[in-house]
């Protein structure tokens, strides 16, 4: 396809997946987690909890419920997104999605429907009908395209399925995590033609400049430095050329963090946030992939540079 035009001076909607920090004992560090939640809201971004960055596929159901309840308590009416995760559950996926989505809605959050094995291979029209059935009972929710490089039960919709989903008014947006610019550009073109108010939230941590073409975002990379992402977004809306340098440094960080094996980015995030003094340890979930300690020297340099660019933007 031909390169589409960019959309300058646009206000970007930023949503940031929140890391679930861990202590050295292998248990979640909920005090640090609350600090990251508050940082996200304070930066002007919307936190997304029980996402891949929050190890949702490795948590027990009661742990996901605990995170949702804690987020509800701290939100005080502020907007948040939460993963409706049903992987591994037997039976009708509709019933499972509705149960999880109701719990999130009642907590004050917006559900985002994770893909799962039971819906991975069903035909597009059947998936659209499933989402219509969810919409009959849930007033607002988000879809989620997640590539198999992140989880084995991921699914990227074909373009016809994406276009049909635009006809569901209760589905106000979708996160697109294929790591493919072309697939995302295709969605933006269809969105612009069919339903301009629908939000395509890029999940491409290797191409965070997709916001230049009209995507919004729901990223794991933004969890590393919410203040830098918020400053970058303001620069784009203001036509400030400093957008590009700040975006470049954030992308350098993304290239390091999201290299193979991709799921190990969560440990990189913990290392980075620990270096910044945001969390107590750099521990990751006991079952999660890890990064080498040799990354720390690079991460420290990137953290210092990003801090200086954010400080300069505030002057």
C-alpha positions in Angstrom: 0.0 0.0 0.0 1.0 3.6 -0.4 2.3 5.5 2.6 -0.7 7.4 4.0 -0.5 11.0 5.2 0.2 11.9 8.8 -2.3 13.7 11.0 -0.4 16.6 12.6 -1.6 18.7 15.6 -3.9 15.9 16.8 -4.6 15.3 20.4 -3.5 11.7 21.2 -5.4 9.5 23.6 -2.8 7.7 25.7 -3.5 4.5 27.6 -0.7 2.8 29.4 -0.6 -0.8 30.6 0.6 -0.8 34.2 3.4 -3.2 35.3 2.7 -5.4 38.3 5.9 -5.2 40.3 7.1 -8.2 42.3 9.2 -8.5 45.5 12.1 -10.8 46.0 9.7 -13.3 47.7 7.8 -13.8 44.4 4.7 -12.0 45.6 3.2 -8.9 44.0 4.4 -5.6 45.5 1.1 -3.9 45.7 2.4 -0.7 47.3 4.7 -0.1 44.3 1.8 -1.0 42.0 -0.4 1.7 43.6 2.5 4.2 43.0 2.6 3.3 39.3 -1.2 3.7 39.0 -1.0 7.1 40.5 1.9 8.1 38.3 -0.1 7.1 35.2 -3.2 9.1 36.2 -1.0 12.1 37.2 0.7 12.1 33.8 -2.7 12.3 32.1 -2.7 8.8 30.7 -5.3 6.2 31.4 -4.0 3.1 33.2 -4.8 -0.4 31.9 -4.6 -3.2 34.4 -4.6 -6.9 34.3 -3.0 -6.7 30.9 0.0 -8.6 29.5 2.3 -6.0 31.2 0.5 -7.0 34.4 1.2 -10.7 33.9 -2.5 -11.4 33.6 -1.9 -14.8 31.9 0.4 -15.8 34.8 -1.9 -14.6 37.6 -4.4 -16.7 39.5 -8.1 -15.6 39.1 -8.1 -14.4 42.7 -5.0 -12.3 42.0 -6.7 -10.6 39.0 -9.7 -9.9 41.2 -7.5 -8.4 43.8 -5.8 -6.1 41.3 -9.2 -5.0 39.9 -10.6 -4.2 43.4 -7.4 -2.3 44.4 -7.6 -0.3 41.2 -11.3 0.4 41.8 -10.5 1.7 45.3 -7.7 4.0 44.1 -9.5 5.3 41.0 -11.9 7.6 42.8 -13.9 7.9 39.5 -10.9 8.3 37.3 -11.0 6.2 34.1 -9.2 2.9 33.8 -9.2 -0.1 31.5 -9.0 -3.7 32.7 -8.4 -7.0 30.9 -11.2 -9.5 30.6 -9.1 -12.6 30.5 -10.8 -16.0 30.1 -8.0 -18.2 28.7 -8.0 -21.7 30.0 -11.7 -21.7 31.0 -14.0 -24.5 29.5 -17.4 -23.9 28.1 -19.1 -21.0 26.3 -16.7 -18.0 26.0 -19.7 -15.6 25.9 -20.6 -16.4 29.5 -17.0 -16.0 30.6 -16.6 -12.7 28.8 -19.8 -11.4 30.2 -18.9 -12.3 33.8 -15.5 -10.7 33.5 -16.8 -7.6 31.7 -19.6 -7.1 34.2 -17.2 -7.2 37.1 -14.9 -4.6 35.4 -17.8 -2.4 34.5 -19.2 -2.5 38.0 -15.8 -1.6 39.3 -15.9 1.5 37.2 -13.5 0.3 34.4 -13.7 -0.3 30.7 -13.3 -4.0 29.8 -10.9 -5.0 27.0 -11.6 -8.5 25.7 -8.5 -10.6 25.5 -8.3 -13.3 22.8 -8.4 -16.9 23.9 -7.9 -20.4 22.6 -11.7 -21.0 22.3 -12.1 -18.0 20.0 -8.8 -18.2 18.2 -10.0 -20.1 15.2 -13.7 -19.4 14.9 -14.8 -17.7 11.7 -14.9 -13.9 11.6 -18.7 -13.7 11.4 -19.0 -15.9 14.5 -16.5 -13.6 16.4 -18.5 -10.5 15.3 -21.7 -12.1 16.7 -20.0 -13.0 19.9 -19.0 -9.3 20.3 -22.5 -8.3 19.5 -23.8 -10.5 22.2 -21.4 -8.9 24.7 -22.5 -5.4 23.5 -26.1 -6.4 24.3 -25.2 -6.3 28.0 -22.0 -4.2 28.4 -22.3 -0.5 27.6 -18.7 0.1 26.6 -15.8 -2.3 25.8 -12.7 -2.6 23.7 -11.5 -5.3 21.4 -8.0 -6.7 21.4 -5.9 -8.1 18.5 -2.9 -9.7 20.0 -0.2 -11.5 18.0 1.1 -14.9 18.8 4.6 -13.5 19.5 3.1 -12.3 22.8 0.9 -15.3 23.7 0.2 -18.6 21.9 -3.6 -18.0 22.0 -3.4 -14.6 20.3 -5.3 -13.7 17.2 -5.1 -10.9 14.5 -8.4 -10.4 12.8 -8.7 -10.3 9.0 -9.7 -6.8 7.7 -13.3 -7.8 6.9 -13.8 -8.9 10.5 -12.3 -5.6 11.7 -14.7 -3.6 9.4 -17.7 -5.6 10.6 -16.8 -4.9 14.3 -17.0 -1.1 13.6 -20.8 -1.5 13.4 -21.0 -2.3 17.1 -21.4 1.1 18.8 -20.6 -0.3 22.3 -17.2 -1.3 21.1 -15.5 2.1 21.1 -12.0 1.0 20.1 -9.6 -1.9 19.7 -5.9 -2.5 20.6 -3.9 -3.7 17.6 -0.8 -5.6 18.6 0.4 -7.3 15.4 3.7 -5.3 15.3 2.9 -4.6 11.6 2.7 -1.0 10.4 0.9 -2.1 7.2 -1.9 -4.0 9.0 -2.4 -1.0 11.3 -2.5 1.5 8.4 -5.1 -0.7 6.8 -7.3 -0.4 9.9 -6.9 3.3 10.1 -8.0 3.7 6.5 -11.1 1.6 7.1 -11.8 3.4 10.4 -11.5 6.8 8.8 -13.9 5.8 6.0 -16.5 4.0 8.1 -16.4 5.2 11.7 -14.0 8.1 12.4 -14.7 8.2 16.2 -13.5 4.6 16.7 -10.2 4.4 18.4 -7.4 2.3 17.0 -5.0 1.9 19.9 -1.6 0.9 18.6 0.1 -1.9 20.6 3.1 -1.7 18.3 6.0 -1.1 20.8 8.4 -1.3 17.8 6.6 1.6 16.0 5.3 4.0 18.6 5.2 6.8 16.0 2.0 5.2 14.6 0.3 8.1 16.5 1.5 10.3 13.7 -0.9 8.5 11.3 -4.0 8.7 13.6 -3.6 5.8 16.0 -4.0 6.3 19.7 -2.2 3.9 22.0 -2.4 1.2 24.6 1.2 0.2 25.1 3.4 -1.7 27.5 6.4 0.5 26.6 4.6 3.5 28.0 4.7 1.9 31.4 8.5 2.5 31.5 8.1 6.3 31.5 4.6 7.7 31.5 5.8 11.2 31.9 7.9 11.0 28.8 5.0 9.6 26.7 2.7 12.4 28.0 5.2 15.0 27.1 5.7 13.5 23.7 1.9 13.5 23.1 1.6 17.2 24.1 4.4 18.1 21.7 2.6 16.4 18.7 -0.6 18.3 19.5 1.3 21.5 19.7 3.3 21.0 16.5 6.5 21.0 18.6 9.4 19.6 16.6 11.0 18.2 19.8 8.4 15.4 19.5 10.8 13.6 17.2 13.8 13.5 19.5 11.7 12.4 22.5 10.0 9.7 20.3 13.3 8.5 19.0 14.7 7.9 22.5 11.5 6.2 23.6 11.8 4.0 20.5 15.4 3.1 21.3 14.1 1.9 24.6 11.4 -0.1 22.9 13.8 -1.8 20.5 15.9 -2.9 23.5 13.0 -4.0 25.7 10.9 -5.8 23.0 13.7 -7.8 21.4 13.3 -11.6 21.4 12.1 -13.2 23.6 9.4 -10.5 23.5 7.6 -11.4 26.8 10.8 -10.6 28.7 10.1 -6.9 28.2 8.3 -7.1 31.5 11.5 -7.8 33.3 13.2 -4.9 31.4 10.4 -2.7 32.6 11.0 -3.7 36.2 14.7 -3.1 35.8 14.0 0.3 34.3 11.5 1.4 36.9 13.8 0.2 39.7 16.6 2.3 38.2 14.3 5.3 38.3 13.3 4.6 41.9 9.7 3.9 41.1 9.6 0.3 42.5 11.4 -1.5 45.3 13.0 -4.3 43.3 13.7 -5.3 39.7 12.2 -8.7 40.3 9.8 -10.2 37.7 7.1 -12.9 38.1 8.7 -16.2 39.1 7.5 -17.8 35.9 8.3 -15.0 33.5 11.2 -14.6 31.1 14.2 -12.6 32.3 16.8 -10.2 30.9 20.5 -10.1 31.6 21.9 -7.7 34.2 24.2 -6.4 31.5 21.2 -4.4 30.1 21.3 -2.1 33.1 24.1 0.1 31.8 22.1 0.9 28.6 18.8 1.3 30.6 20.5 3.8 33.0 21.7 5.9 30.1 18.2 5.9 28.5 16.5 6.8 31.7 18.8 9.7 32.3 18.3 11.0 28.7 14.5 10.7 28.9 14.4 12.4 32.3 16.4 15.3 30.9 14.2 15.7 27.8 11.1 15.7 30.0 12.6 18.3 32.3 13.5 20.5 29.3 9.9 20.2 27.9 8.5 21.5 31.2 10.6 24.7 31.0 
